[in-house]
Each structure stands twice: as structure tokens, then as C-alpha cells.
Amino acid sequence: MQLEQEFVNRLYDRVDALRGVAAQGVEDALTPVGNGLQARLERDVRVAERSGLLAALNAVDGSLCFGRIDLAGGETHHIGRIGIREDDAEHTPVLIDWRAPVARPFYLATGHTPMGLRRRRHLTTEGRTVTELHDEILDIEDGERTGFEDPSGDTVLLAALNSARTGRMGDIVRTIQAEQDRIIRAPHRGVLVVEGGPGTGKTAVALHRAALLLYEHRELLSKRAVLVVGPNPAFLRYIGEVLPALGETGVMLATQAELFPGVHARGTDTPRAAAVKGGEEMAEALALAVRDRQRLPEPGAPLVVPHDDGDLVLDREIAREARRAARETRLPHNLARPYFVFRIIDALTAQLADRIGADPYGGPNFLGADDIAQLGKGVAASARVHAAIGELWPALTPEDFLADYLADPVHVPQEHADAIRRAPGSGRWTPADVPLLDEAAELLGVDDSAERAAAEAERQERIAYAQGVLELSRGSETYEFEDEESEVLAAHDIVDAERMAERHEEADHRTAAERAAADRTWAFGHIIVDEAQELSPMAWRLLMRRSPTRSLTLVGDPAQTSEEAGVGAWDRILRPYVGDRFEHVRLMVNYRTPAEVMELAARVPRAEDPSFEPPGSVRSTGEAPWIRDAGRDLAGAVARAVTEMTPGEGRLAVIAPRELHEEIAAPLDHVTAGAEPDLTLPVVLLDPRQAKGLEFDHVLVVEPGRYGTSDLYVALTRATQRLGVLHREPLPASLR
Ligand SMILES: Nc1ncnc2c1ncn2[C@@H]1O[C@H](COP(=O)(O)OP(=O)(O)OP(=O)(O)O)[C@@H](O)[C@H]1O
């Protein structure tokens, strides 16, 4: 113990030194470096790099080192959250990053396959103090004993599983199990589907896989960022500290509702509406609806546009020809629009020229090319002409287009249209609208020609300015050199005005994750989707657009699926995007829910599928879950149960249908509830959907008769210790 403590002391000395260097580095980098643009740019890069290092060092404080492996040859390696090297010429490793290949036997070695190890040691620390050691002998021949032998081999794992919950998920680097390690390190670069029942560590594994990918492909991924998509904001907050604790910060966490920049979708849909909006058919329906917005005047009813030189007649033929030409470009609606506009203006100009310059005796038109160009300018400048064009081929934003579409949904069966119809201006965007907005944005495209023109104008201005600077530098040369070959290099010799202007453009200092959050067309380096079974086909279309390289880890459990639009079979989801080039792995051991609780929970899916088998629990508590009739006073019964179950340490969740929340919360002190409850408080009130992916020491499920099968299964599998069920209404058959 003493030796390990000395090692840990040395380690923290080194960390403190590194932290000092990093902090100094940031400070140095922040001090002014003169006006040189290159120097400024380099400084910004240094600040970003060094503060990243500083953040990583700060994040991993506490249980920095958690393991040691002793090799048969006598070598030993300490394993930790990040790698640390000595300040010597060789940069000798002192602490091995858990992700490094050298660390792998720590997770995989067994008595059967010792992988060259004699011994594996788990170090438990509190702050910087070593409090426990647990050794496993992996070489049976080895007679040496340390006095810290752990005959069961899983004391550290069980302690982690039994520890009180904090309301925030922790990392599992100390105790990653072999089946999990294989998934975390799966070399597969494409789509990996991780399936497993409740509590099998799917989320933990996916996050550690992200950390591993960031470690192995740092160069690429720190530029492209990793996106983690989860089912709700509470869940994202619950898992939000795992990657920073592993020293990784280049990650964007988002729910579906946040995946269209500029829109925060807080509205709600009926389950039916969400299902329809999520259906594949919507892609085709929206595409057709966009085409519908490319109109022609009715036959025999041309648009007549008053113009200084006489009325212009925009008839069906002119519009049809312009529309054909614009559609032929195959560009999105807004980008094809200029082609439509030009054709119409040309046709109307020709019409005007014919009228004005026509020779009454049938000779050639009187007007020359210049006259016609002049007429064209007049037509192009006419607001009325543009208004008429706008009626036929309007410039559309995704938001306006979708609001119009939802007011009167077309190209879907009548009953679907009825389910999603929404009066214009009523209601807020919903999560199910987000993939539709994204689809619309794809179909419409952004005609940024105006902004680009403005940007170009600004660039020209900068060039002109730079030109001025260069002229000045020329002017200030000494006369002696004026007529000779200059021997002095001046600014204008090295840079031309354009390059100088470019250098003046402001560098973008945001992190990749920040830039990604603001950019709808961002291509992420890797995407993790938790509770992936919840996503609709339309949501998959959105995500696949954000992952052109198809580098994804998908996590899910079909038995916990609740959304009507959720697609059961991975194959059906993925085939359109990657064919059969995806890997599918399963986790089989439940680390969360004790066997007693699982036995009860499994009755729910089994009522529908008698062959259903849940994952096996790794531990049991000896405490059976209870089911009680609450009598008349449900809220009172809940309050009594809460008092009885509230842990000294740890967290209790009351899971109840939303419509009962007000009644239940009334007699409870200090309960947190609502759309974004604070999971770090001792008692939290959730509806079944909010409970997805979360876990608590104790769980009280209220009125289970009102839940769907999968929601009830989710609710019953959230506890790490005790489960109680309270009901006033009849129980579902599976729990009777
Ligand atoms: N190897 C491990 N060591 C310690 N704890 C672990 C390990 N694997 C999983 N756990 C713990 O088990 C619990 C369940 O893990 P996780 O939430 O990742 O499961 P899940 O499969 O995503 O569950 P669900 O589908 O029910 O949401 C977490 O507290 C996690 O930290």
C-alpha cells in the first residue's frame, strides 16, 4: 500500500507540474504577440491546444490511476484515465492510458488466458489517497502473495455496482468487462449496433467507445467532432459527465429536438402524429409538395404585370418553359429558382421588344441588342415582375414551407393528413418536425447568392484596403532605391493585395463541437445514437446526412421501444444506407438491476412473448420487490412510500403517468419534476418516457396499469437496489 501511495504521490507531482506548464502555456499564449497575423493565428491555436490539455488534466483529477498489471517478465505498468509521461529525454510512460493497447490485458486477462500477466491489481483511491488494493493472481504457478488477494475477483466491480447513485452516470474504466471491452475496441470503422437488455452497459460502452475513437483517431475526430444523440435532455445531462471525466471534451450532446440549428423544438405531438411525421412516406410527400410550389398560371388566366412600357403577359407557356429549364438543373428548389427567374425575364423582355420594335410592315425588329438589354434591365428591376415570379416559384425557407405544409398536408393518405394537420401559426415545433425541417432544407437548398455577393463585395473592399497599405509601403521606400533593382524586400514584394486581405480574415475560434452545433450540413467524425430503437425513418435520414462516412455506434433494445415509428429490425433501418455492411453485437449481462427485480420486470414482455428472456443479472440483493394497493389515497400512499424508501445516500425515482404528477407531487417535500428535472436531488418524479436510460438506487412505480408494455418494462428496470409498485387502479395482467 505504501509503495502504491508513493507512486500515486509521484504521479500527482507530475500532474501538478504538467498543469503548471499548461496553465503557463495558456498565459504565454494569451499575451500579446505583436500584430503579425500569422503569429496571432498560431497563438490562438496554442491557446486552444493548451487549454484543452489543461481541461483534460483538471477533468481527470481523482482516481487518476486505478490499476496495475504485472507482467510475467517482471515489468509492471500502472493504468489510468489518461497517459502521463516522465519529463525525460525518452518521455518514459509513467501512467498508461486505459485505451492504449498495452492496457488491454488489464481488462481481458483471465486465469485461462493470462495474456502474459502474473497479476492484476485494482487501486481504489479517495482523492489522492490510496484506500484499497485488490489483487488477482493470473499465473497459478506464481507462489508470491501480496496480502491483498481478492479470491472472488469481482469485489471492485460489485462495489461499483452497489455504490449509491449520484444522479450522474460515471465512467466504468476501472471495471470494463471483457465482453464490453471487445465492443469498445471493435476495430470496425463503419456502423456498429450494440444491442442488449436493460442495464447491460450499452450506454456506458458506447461512450467509452467514443473516448477510444477520439484517442485512436484524434487528428481526424477533433476536427469533425463526435455527436451523441439521446432520447431526452435529462438523459443527456445524466451521461454528460462521462466523456469529460475521461478527458474528452470535443463532443456535442443533443436530442432529436436540437438537430436543426436555430430551432429548439419544445412542442409535443400526439403519438399518432409523431408516428406519421416519422414515416418514410413523408420524404416523398415533402418532395412532391415542393414541386407543387413550382406553379403555372391556370390555363387561360395568365398573370398580367403592369409595366412602364406596357403590360407584360406571363402565360402558362412561358412559365412551363422556364420551369422545365429550372427543373432540368436538378438543383434544390431555391438554387434552381434563379434559372426560372432568368428565363421568365428573358421571355418577358422578348415580349416587350416584339411589341415595341415590331416593324408594322413585317421587316426585322427595329431594336438593336443594346436597346433590348436596356429593356431587360427595366423588366429585371420591376418589383411587380418579381412579385409575379414569386407566386409561381417562391423562395422558401424550411420553416415557412413546413408550416404551410402542415396546415394542409398533401400526398399522404387522408387519415395521415388528419393526424398531422396543424393550423398555421398555432403550436411550436415538435421533435418530430425536426427531421421534416431538415428534409425540407435539403429539398429547398439555401440560395445564399445574395450573402455570397455581399461577402465578395466585402472581400473586394478588403483587397482595395490592402492595396492602399501596399501603395503606402511602396511610397515609403527610400529614394535611392527607386530606379534601381530594389535590394530591400518590402511588403509588396512578398504579398499581393489579395493574399494580404485573406490574412486579415478573422480566424474561427470555436471548437469543432460548437461549429457543428450551428451548422446543419456539418459532417461528424462519429455519431453515437443511444436508445436508437426510438428513432423514426425520417430521423435516420437526418442523421445519415450528418454522417457521410457512416461511422456510427447505435445502441438499443427492441424490448424497450415505445415510439410507434421506431423500427424494430436494424436491418430495415440500415440497409438503405449501408447495405449489410454493419456489425451487430450483443451484451448479455445486466449490471444494474438485481435478479429479484429483474424476475418481476421480465413478466411484462413475457406476457406478450412467452419465449422472452431478459439478460442475466450479475448480482442479487436478497430483497424482493413489492406491489401494494394504495387504497383511495394514492398521493398519501406515495408520500409514505417515499419516506420509507428515501435513501440516506443515493437517489429515489417516483415514476408515474404525467397526468398524476400534480396530485402526487402535492404532499411531497423537495421533489424535482417537470420537463428537465434535476436528477442530482434525492427524490425525482418522472413520467415513464423520461425514465428511459436513467437509473436510481430505488424506484417507485405508480399506477402501472396505465403504461404500455415497453414503457412499463423500462420503468421496472431502473433500480439498482429496491423496487416498489403502487396502484389504485387494477394491475396489468402481467403483474397480477
Ligand atoms: N463494467 C462495468 N463496471 C461498472 N459498472 C458498470 C459496468 N457496466 C455497466 N455498468 C453500470 O451499469 C449501469 C447500467 O449501464 P447502462 O446505463 O450503460 O446500461 P444500458 O444497457 O444502457 O441500460 P438501459 O438500456 O436500461 O438504459 C450503469 O450504472 C453502468 O455504470
The ligand as a Gaussian input file, in Angstrom:
#p B3LYP/6-31G(d) Opt

LIG

0 1
 N      -18.202000      -2.882000     -16.420000
 C      -18.918000      -2.139000     -15.601000
 N      -18.402000      -1.709000     -14.438000
 C      -19.133000      -0.961000     -13.584000
 N      -20.372000      -0.568000     -13.835000
 C      -20.931000      -0.957000     -14.987000
 C      -20.241000      -1.757000     -15.923000
 N      -21.039000      -1.967000     -16.978000
 C      -22.188000      -1.325000     -16.707000
 N      -22.109000      -0.718000     -15.514000
 C      -23.140000       0.086000     -14.874000
 O      -24.381000      -0.500000     -15.107000
 C      -25.380000       0.505000     -15.224000
 C      -26.140000       0.300000     -16.499000
 O      -25.369000       0.690000     -17.590000
 P      -26.001000       1.447000     -18.825000
 O      -26.876000       2.544000     -18.366000
 O      -24.916000       1.732000     -19.753000
 O      -26.920000       0.267000     -19.381000
 P      -27.860000       0.272000     -20.650000
 O      -27.661000      -1.042000     -21.306000
 O      -27.674000       1.479000     -21.458000
 O      -29.261000       0.257000     -19.924000
 P      -30.752000       0.667000     -20.430000
 O      -30.979000       0.117000     -21.772000
 O      -31.603000       0.019000     -19.405000
 O      -30.813000       2.135000     -20.341000
 C      -24.636000       1.829000     -15.150000
 O      -24.664000       2.303000     -13.838000
 C      -23.229000       1.458000     -15.512000
 O      -22.308000       2.342000     -14.958000

